[in-house]
Amino acid sequence: MRNGRFSLNTSGFCPDGMELKIMNPDKNGEGEICMRGRHIMMGYLKNDKATRETLDPEGYLHSGDLGIITDKGFLKITGRIKELIITAGGENVAPVPIEDNFKDAAPYVSNVMVIGDDKRFLSALVTFKVDVDPKTAIPSKNLTVEA
């Protein structure tokens, strides 16, 4: 929260001392979220190849996340560049359709995240909708009526 402003549907502002940019934005301004600052690592120890794949020559960390900067300056994460889970059996699974269908079937669910990279089976982390204080944006422990 900066200057008492917040947005429930975003990740918030870029903190002081951190630089943020959207790489290769499309016509809607969506692109890869890249950041640099003192909080970013200097590189992988004794692994120059991995360092070059993660950090560009300007020192920006390429997150692999897609996002936009809203007109009010908030960062909104919109997805991943590579949306595939590869299971231990070698199956390629796209998690987004599973997550979207789950949320459509269960309107009381706030978020769903499918996990299972290099595992024998898929799992999901599920959170339920809760009441949020409109003044402070702090979620309560009380489920919404629909949940």
Beta strands, then each sheet from edge to edge (+ up, - down):
strand 1: 18-23
strand 2: 31-37
strand 3: 61-69
strand 4: 75-80
strand 5: 85-86
strand 6: 92-93
strand 7: 109-115
strand 8: 123-128
strand 9: 130-132
strand 10: 139-143
sheet 1: 1+ 2- 3+ 4-
sheet 2: 5+ 6-
sheet 3: 7+ 8-
sheet 4: 9+ 10-
end
